Amino acid sequence: RLDMPGWSDGTWHGQVEVHAGQAYGYRAYGPWDPGVGLFFNPRKLLLDPYARAISGEGEVGPELCSWTAEELPDPRDNAHLVPRSLVVDPSFDWEGDLHPRVPWEDTLIYEAHPKGLTVLHPDLPPDLRGSYRALGSEPVIAHLKSLGVTALELLPVHARPKEPFLAERGLTNYWGYASIGFFAPHAPYGVGGDALGSVLDLKHAIKQLHKAGIEVILDVVYNHTPEGGPGHPTWCFTGLDPRYYRRRADGRLEDYTGCGNTLDLRHPFVLRLVMDSLRLWVEEYHVDGFRFDL
């Protein structure tokens, strides 16, 4: 384990040599005071809020919770359940890609699930179906063009973990409206479920869609996460800083979204997180626009 020795402008930081594909996570040390929303528990491995790739969806188990029923720090380590943040090589040959910039009066938007659009497509190889790369394949683009589509709006592509409430019932969150990695594409949509490959696959699809004159819009969810209060998992934000979420005077989470929590975009760090995320998807993925959920 390596300490972060630096502290400036409200951020801990350090420097270490890494390579593309390097897996890592955070452990946060600090006070434990649920009354003001402080849940620092170094036994819990946490995702990097700015991770460019996340190794998968993780697994579920009681060790994911930071605190016990008595609101004391949970003593169990969760590292065997938590996916890893991954270092990404951002280089990619865009071949001079440009935004299509279709006039609004000529725009026809096709909303689609990033997996569901192609998972049963008969003209695609089975190993390509349901992947990001399939979105930019010739059969899919030909279909969209035949409909007159000028913009493909994708349901959430941000990384998300398994949710205990669903996993215990043998279900999954198919629709994806419970993001935890606002800078990382959902790894299972990469060919073969490869997290680093998912980054390249999505960029490739966007490049091919742009070549066909089709814009790409992302459905994004920045108002809540799959974390929560007692009995719910701590994946990232809860274990790092209480100010990520709107809280009552007693430290409990405010739930204005109906999803268990509400990210506090009134706080400059949270607002910066969202703006940095949007900027990344435009600059590194060449996305053309966004649709904000809730």
VEXTIKE-79586 format. One line per 5 residues: for each residue y, x, z of N, C-alpha, C. Coordinates in steps of 0.2 Angstrom, whole numbers, plus 2048, in hexadecimal, padded with zeros to 3 digits. Atoms other than C-alpha are relative to their C-alpha. Example, Ala and Ser with C-alpha at 12.3 -4.5 7.8 and 13.67 -1.06 7.14 Angstrom:
REM residues 2
7FA/804/800/7EA/83E/827/806/804/800; 7FA/7FC/7FF/7FB/844/824/805/7FC/803
***
This chain:
REM residues 294
7FA/804/800/800/800/800/806/804/800; 7F9/7FC/800/812/806/7FC/805/7FC/803; 7FA/804/7FE/821/801/805/806/800/7FB; 7FA/800/804/831/7FC/7FD/806/802/805; 7FB/7FD/7FB/83E/807/806/807/7FE/7FF
7F9/802/802/84E/801/7FD/802/7F9/802; 7FE/807/7FF/858/7F2/802/808/800/7FE; 7F9/801/803/868/7ED/7F8/801/7F9/7FD; 7FF/806/803/870/7DD/7F3/7FB/7FB/802; 805/805/7FE/863/7D3/7FD/7F9/801/7FD
807/7FF/803/854/7DB/7F4/7FD/806/802; 804/7FA/7FF/847/7E7/7F9/7FE/803/7FA; 802/7FD/806/843/7F4/7EC/7FD/807/801; 803/7F9/800/839/804/7E9/7FE/802/7F9; 802/7FE/807/833/80E/7DA/7F9/804/801
806/7FD/801/822/813/7D5/7FE/800/7F9; 803/800/807/819/818/7C5/7FB/7FB/7FF; 805/804/802/80F/80B/7BD/7FF/800/7F9; 802/800/807/807/807/7AC/7FF/7F9/7FE; 801/807/802/805/7F7/7A2/7F9/7FE/802
806/802/7FE/7F7/7ED/7A9/7FF/801/808; 801/7FF/7F9/7FA/7F3/7BB/800/7FA/804; 801/806/7FC/7F5/7E6/7C7/804/801/807; 7FC/7FF/7FA/800/7E3/7D7/801/7FA/804; 7FE/806/7FD/805/7D7/7E4/805/803/806
7FC/7FF/7FB/811/7D6/7F3/7FD/7FE/807; 801/803/7F9/80F/7D5/806/807/801/804; 7FA/800/7FD/81E/7D0/80F/800/800/808; 800/800/7F9/822/7D5/821/807/7FE/803; 7F9/803/7FD/82F/7CC/82C/7FE/7FB/805
800/805/7FB/832/7BF/839/7FC/7FA/7FE; 804/806/800/827/7B0/83C/804/7FB/804; 7FC/805/7FC/832/7A1/840/800/7FA/7FB; 800/806/804/82D/790/838/806/7FC/800; 7FA/804/7FF/83C/788/83F/806/801/7FC
7FB/7FE/805/847/791/833/7FD/802/7F9; 804/7FF/806/83A/792/825/7FE/807/7FF; 802/7F9/801/835/7A4/828/7F8/801/801; 807/800/800/823/7A7/824/7FD/806/7FD; 803/7FA/802/820/7B9/822/7F9/802/803
807/7FF/7FD/80E/7BD/823/7FD/806/7FB; 803/7FB/804/808/7CE/81D/7F9/800/7FE; 807/801/802/7F6/7C8/81C/7FF/7FD/7F9; 800/804/806/7FB/7BE/80D/803/804/7FA; 7FD/7FC/806/7FC/7C7/7FC/804/7FB/7FC
7FB/805/803/80A/7BF/7F2/801/802/7F8; 7FE/7FF/807/80E/7BE/7DF/807/802/800; 7F9/7FE/802/81E/7C7/7D8/803/7FA/7FD; 7FD/805/803/82A/7B9/7D4/802/801/7F9; 7FE/7FE/806/82F/7C3/7C5/7FA/803/7FC
805/7FD/804/81E/7C8/7BF/800/7FE/7F9; 800/801/807/81D/7C9/7AC/7F9/7FD/7FE; 807/802/802/80A/7C5/7AC/7FD/7FF/807; 804/802/7FA/7FE/7BD/7B9/7F9/800/7FE; 807/7FF/802/7EC/7C1/7B9/7FB/7FA/7FF
804/806/801/7E6/7AF/7BA/802/7FB/805; 7FE/806/7FC/7E6/79F/7C4/7FE/801/808; 803/7FF/7F9/7DE/7A7/7D4/7FB/7FB/802; 805/805/7FD/7D2/79D/7DF/803/7FD/806; 7FE/803/7FA/7D4/791/7ED/7FC/801/806
803/7FF/7FA/7D0/792/7FF/805/800/806; 7FB/801/7FA/7D8/790/811/804/806/801; 7FC/7FA/7FF/7DD/7A2/811/807/800/7FC; 7FA/800/803/7EB/79E/805/806/7FD/804; 7FA/803/7FB/7F5/795/813/802/806/804
7FD/7FB/7FC/801/7A0/81C/800/7FF/807; 800/801/7F9/800/797/82C/7FA/7FB/802; 805/805/7FE/7F4/78D/837/803/7F9/802; 7FD/807/7FE/7F5/77B/83D/805/801/806; 7FB/7FF/7FA/7FE/782/84D/806/803/7FD
7FA/7FC/803/80B/78A/841/800/807/802; 801/7F9/7FF/805/79B/845/7FE/804/7FA; 802/7FD/806/803/7A9/839/7F8/800/7FF; 808/800/802/7F1/7A7/830/7FE/807/800; 802/7F9/800/7E8/7B7/834/7FB/803/7FA
804/7FE/805/7DD/7B7/825/803/803/7F9; 7FD/7FD/806/7E0/7C2/815/7FE/7FB/7FA; 801/805/806/7E1/7B8/805/7FF/804/7F9; 800/7FC/807/7E0/7C7/7F8/7FA/7FE/7FC; 806/802/804/7CF/7C1/7F2/801/7F9/7FC
7FF/807/803/7D7/7B0/7EC/806/801/7FC; 7F9/800/804/7E8/7B5/7E5/7FF/804/7FA; 800/7FC/806/7EA/7BB/7D3/805/805/801; 7FC/7FA/7FF/7F3/7CB/7D0/806/800/7FB; 7FB/7FF/804/804/7CE/7C9/7FF/806/7FB
802/7FB/805/803/7D9/7B9/806/803/7FD; 7FA/7FD/803/80F/7E6/7B2/7FE/7FF/7F8; 800/802/807/812/7E2/79F/804/805/7FC; 7FC/7FC/805/817/7ED/791/803/7FB/7FB; 7FC/805/803/825/7E3/789/800/801/7F8
7FF/7FE/808/824/7EB/777/7FC/7FB/7FC; 803/805/805/81F/7DF/769/804/801/7F9; 7FD/800/807/822/7E0/756/802/7F9/7FE; 7FE/806/802/82C/7D1/752/802/7FF/7F9; 7FF/800/807/82E/7D6/740/807/7FD/7FE
7FA/803/802/840/7D1/73F/801/7F9/802; 800/807/7FE/83D/7C0/747/807/7FD/801; 7FA/803/7FF/84C/7B4/747/7FF/7F9/802; 800/807/7FE/84F/7A3/74F/801/7FC/7FA; 7FF/804/806/84D/796/742/807/7FC/800
7F9/803/7FF/85D/78D/749/800/7FA/7FB; 800/806/804/858/77C/741/806/7FB/803; 7FA/805/7FE/868/770/741/7FD/7FA/804; 802/805/7FB/866/763/74F/7FE/7F9/7FC; 801/806/804/867/755/742/7FA/800/7FC
806/7FF/804/858/75C/739/7FA/801/804; 805/7FE/7FC/84E/75F/748/7FB/7FA/802; 805/804/7FE/83D/757/74B/7FB/804/805; 804/7FC/7FA/834/75C/75C/7FA/7FD/800; 807/802/7FF/822/75B/75E/7FE/803/807
802/7FE/7FA/81C/75C/770/7F9/801/801; 808/7FE/800/80B/764/773/7FE/804/806; 803/7FC/7FB/800/76B/781/7FE/807/7FD; 802/7F9/803/7FE/77E/77E/7F9/801/7FF; 807/800/801/7EB/77C/77F/7FE/7FA/7FC
803/806/803/7E8/76A/77A/802/7FF/7F9; 7FE/800/808/7F1/76C/769/7FA/802/7FC; 805/7FD/804/7E3/777/763/7F9/800/802; 807/7FF/7FC/7D4/776/76F/7FA/7FD/7FC; 805/803/804/7CA/76B/763/801/800/7F9
7FF/800/808/7D1/770/752/7FA/803/7FC; 806/7FE/804/7C3/771/746/801/806/7FB; 7FF/7FB/804/7CB/77E/73B/802/807/803; 7FF/7FA/7FD/7CD/78B/748/7FA/803/803; 806/7FD/7FD/7C0/797/74F/800/7FE/807
801/803/7F9/7B9/791/760/804/805/805; 7FD/7FB/7FB/7BF/7A1/769/808/800/7FF; 7F9/801/801/7D1/79D/762/803/7FA/803; 7FE/807/7FE/7D2/78B/767/803/800/807; 7FD/801/7FA/7DD/786/775/804/806/803
7FD/7FA/7FD/7E6/797/776/807/800/7FD; 7FA/7FF/803/7F8/79C/773/800/802/7F9; 801/7FD/806/7F3/7A6/764/7FF/7FA/7FA; 802/805/804/7EC/796/75C/806/7FC/7FE; 7FA/804/802/7FE/78E/75C/803/803/7FA
7FD/7FD/806/803/79A/74F/7FC/801/7FA; 805/7FF/805/7F4/799/744/802/7FB/7FA; 7FE/803/806/7F5/793/732/7FE/7F8/800; 801/807/800/7EC/782/735/804/7FC/804; 7FB/804/7FC/7F7/77D/743/807/800/7FD
7F9/800/803/807/782/73A/800/7FB/7FA; 801/805/806/801/779/72A/801/7F9/803; 800/807/7FD/7FE/769/735/807/7FE/802; 7FA/802/7FD/80F/76A/73D/805/7FF/7FA; 7FC/801/806/818/76D/72C/7FF/7FA/7FC
802/806/804/80F/75F/724/803/7F9/804; 7FD/806/7FC/817/753/732/807/801/800; 7F9/7FF/800/828/75A/72F/803/803/806; 7FE/7FE/7FA/829/762/740/804/807/7FF; 7FC/7FA/800/837/76F/743/800/803/806
800/7FD/7FA/835/772/755/7F9/7FE/804; 806/801/7FC/825/774/760/802/801/807; 7FE/7FF/7F9/828/770/772/7F9/800/804; 807/7FF/7FD/81A/777/77D/801/7FE/807; 800/802/7F9/816/76F/78E/7FF/807/804
7FF/7FA/7FC/817/77C/79C/7FB/806/7FE; 804/7FA/801/811/78E/798/801/805/805; 7FF/7FB/7FA/817/796/7A8/7F9/800/804; 806/7FF/7FC/809/79D/7B3/7FF/7FC/806; 801/804/7FA/802/792/7C0/7F9/801/803
806/7FF/7FD/7F4/793/7CD/7FC/7FA/800; 805/806/7FF/7E5/788/7D1/804/7FC/806; 7FE/804/7FB/7EA/77A/7DD/7FB/7FD/804; 806/802/7FC/7DF/777/7EC/7FE/7F8/800; 802/807/800/7E1/764/7EC/7FC/7FE/7FA
803/802/806/7DB/763/7DA/7F9/804/800; 806/7FC/800/7CE/771/7DB/7FA/7FE/804; 805/803/7FB/7C5/769/7EA/7FD/7FA/7FD; 803/806/803/7C2/75A/7DF/7FE/802/7F9; 803/7FE/806/7BC/764/7D0/805/7FF/7FA
7FB/802/806/7CD/761/7C6/804/806/800; 7FB/7FB/801/7DA/76C/7BF/807/7FD/7FE; 7F9/803/803/7ED/76A/7BB/800/802/7F9; 800/7FF/807/7EB/768/7A9/807/801/7FD; 7FA/801/803/7FD/764/7A5/805/806/802
7FD/7FA/7FF/804/773/7AE/807/800/804; 7FA/801/7FD/813/76C/7B7/800/803/808; 800/7FD/7F9/811/778/7C7/800/807/7FF; 800/7F9/802/817/789/7C1/801/804/807; 7FF/7FB/7FB/817/798/7CD/803/806/7FD
7FE/7FA/803/81A/7A6/7C0/805/7FE/7FA; 7FB/802/805/82A/7A2/7B7/802/805/7FB; 7FF/7FB/805/82A/7B2/7AD/7F9/802/7FC; 807/7FF/803/817/7B2/7A8/7FD/7FB/7FD; 804/806/803/80D/7A8/79C/7FA/7FF/804
806/802/7FC/7FE/79F/7A3/7FA/803/7FC; 805/7FC/802/7F0/7AB/7A1/7FA/7FD/7FC; 805/803/804/7E2/79F/79C/801/7FE/7F9; 7FE/802/807/7EB/79B/78C/7FF/806/7FB; 801/7FA/804/7E9/7AD/786/7F9/7FF/7FD
807/7FF/802/7DA/7B0/77B/7FB/803/805; 805/7FD/7FC/7CB/7B3/786/803/7FF/808; 7FD/800/7FA/7D7/7AF/795/803/806/803; 7FD/7FA/7FE/7DE/7C0/795/807/800/801; 7FA/801/7FD/7EE/7C1/79F/805/804/7FB
7FC/7FB/804/7F6/7D0/795/800/7FD/7F9; 800/802/807/7F0/7C9/785/804/7F9/7FF; 7FC/806/801/7F8/7B8/788/807/801/7FF; 7F9/7FE/801/809/7C1/788/801/801/7F8; 800/7FF/807/805/7C7/776/7FF/7FA/7FC
802/806/804/7FD/7B7/770/805/7FB/800; 7FA/805/800/80C/7AC/775/805/803/7FB; 7FB/7FD/805/818/7B8/76C/7FE/800/7F9; 803/800/807/80D/7B9/75D/801/7F9/7FD; 800/807/802/80C/7A6/75C/808/7FE/7FE
7F9/802/801/81F/7A4/75E/803/804/7F9; 7FE/7FD/806/822/7B1/750/7FD/7FD/7FA; 803/803/806/816/7A8/744/804/7F9/7FF; 7FC/807/801/81F/797/748/807/801/7FD; 7F9/7FE/802/830/79F/745/7FF/801/7F8
800/7FF/807/82A/7A5/734/7FF/7FA/7FC; 801/806/803/825/794/730/806/7FB/801; 7FA/804/7FF/837/78E/735/7FF/7FB/806; 801/805/7FA/830/785/745/803/803/806; 7FD/7FE/7FA/83A/787/755/7FB/7FF/806
805/801/7FA/831/789/766/804/7FE/806; 7FD/803/7FA/837/77F/775/7FB/800/806; 804/7FF/7FA/830/782/787/802/7FA/805; 7FF/805/7FB/82E/774/793/7FF/804/807; 800/7FC/7FA/833/77C/7A4/801/7FC/806
800/804/7FA/831/777/7B6/803/805/805; 7FC/7FC/7FB/83E/780/7C2/802/7FD/806; 7FD/804/7FA/840/773/7CF/7FB/800/806; 805/800/7FB/82F/775/7D9/7FB/805/7FE; 805/7FC/801/820/780/7DB/7FA/7FD/803
806/803/7FD/80E/77D/7E0/7FF/803/807; 800/7FF/7F9/812/784/7F1/801/7FA/804; 7FE/806/7FC/815/779/800/800/802/808; 7FF/7FF/7F9/816/777/813/7F9/802/803; 807/7FF/7FD/807/778/820/7FA/7FD/7FC
806/802/803/7F6/777/818/801/801/7F8; 7FF/7FF/807/7FD/77C/807/800/808/7FF; 800/7F9/802/7FB/78D/7FE/807/803/800; 7FB/7FC/801/807/79B/7FF/7FE/805/7FA; 801/7FB/805/807/7A4/7EE/805/805/7FF
7FB/7FB/802/818/7AC/7ED/806/7FF/804; 7F9/801/7FD/829/7A5/7F2/800/7FF/807; 800/801/7F9/825/79E/803/7FF/806/804; 801/7FA/7FC/81F/7AF/809/805/805/7FF; 7FB/7FB/802/82E/7B8/802/807/7FF/803
7F9/801/7FD/83E/7AF/807/800/7F8/800; 7FF/807/7FF/841/79E/80E/805/7FC/7FC; 7FB/803/804/850/79B/803/7FF/7FE/7F9; 802/803/806/846/798/7F4/800/7F9/7FF; 801/807/800/844/786/7F9/805/7FD/805
7FC/805/7FC/84F/778/800/7FC/7FE/806; 803/801/7FA/84C/776/812/804/7FC/805; 7FD/804/7FB/850/76A/820/802/805/806; 7FD/7FC/7FB/859/770/830/7FA/803/804; 805/7FE/7FC/848/772/838/7FB/805/7FD
804/7FB/804/841/77E/82B/7FB/7FC/7FB; 805/804/805/836/770/822/803/800/7F9; 7FE/800/807/837/76F/80F/803/7F9/7FF; 7FD/806/803/842/762/807/7FC/7FF/7FA; 804/802/806/838/758/7FA/804/7FB/7FC
7FC/805/804/844/751/7ED/7FC/7FF/7F9; 804/800/806/837/754/7DF/7FA/7FB/800; 806/804/7FF/829/74A/7E6/7FA/804/7FF; 806/7FB/801/81E/75A/7E4/7FF/805/805; 801/7FC/7FA/81F/761/7F5/805/805/802
7FB/7FC/7FE/82E/76C/7F4/805/800/7FA; 7FB/800/805/83E/76F/7EB/804/807/800; 7FC/7F9/800/845/780/7E5/807/7FF/801; 7F8/800/7FE/857/783/7EB/804/803/7FB; 7FC/7FD/805/861/786/7DB/807/801/803
7FA/7FF/7FE/870/786/7E6/801/807/803; 7FF/7F9/7FE/86C/797/7EC/800/805/7FA; 7FF/7FC/806/872/7A5/7E1/7FA/804/7FE; 806/7FC/802/861/7AF/7E2/7FB/7FB/7FC; 805/805/804/857/79F/7DC/803/7FF/7F9
7FD/802/806/864/79B/7CF/7FF/806/7FB; 801/7FA/804/863/7AD/7C9/7F9/801/7FD; 807/800/802/850/7AC/7C8/7FF/7FC/7FA; 800/805/805/851/79D/7BD/803/803/7FA; 7FC/7FD/805/85E/7A5/7B2/7FC/806/7FD
804/7FA/803/854/7B5/7B0/7FA/7FE/7FD; 806/803/803/845/7AB/7AC/801/7FD/7F9; 7FE/803/807/84D/7A1/79E/802/806/7FB; 7FE/7FB/804/855/7B1/798/7FA/804/7FD; 806/7FC/802/844/7BA/797/7FC/7FC/7FA
804/804/806/83C/7AC/78C/804/800/7FA; 7FC/7FF/806/84B/7AD/780/7FF/807/7FD; 7FF/7F9/802/84C/7C0/77F/7F9/803/7FE; 806/7FD/801/83A/7C5/780/7FB/7FC/7FD; 805/804/804/831/7B6/779/803/7FC/7FA
7FD/803/805/83E/7B0/76D/800/7F8/800; 800/807/800/83D/79E/773/807/7FD/7FE; 7FA/803/803/84A/792/76B/803/7FB/805; 7FD/805/7FC/84D/786/779/7FB/7FE/806; 804/803/7FA/847/77D/789/801/7F9/801
7FF/807/7FD/844/76C/790/7FE/801/807; 801/7FF/7F9/846/76B/7A3/7FD/7FA/803; 803/806/7FD/83A/760/7AC/803/7FE/807; 7FD/803/7FA/83F/754/7BA/808/801/801
***
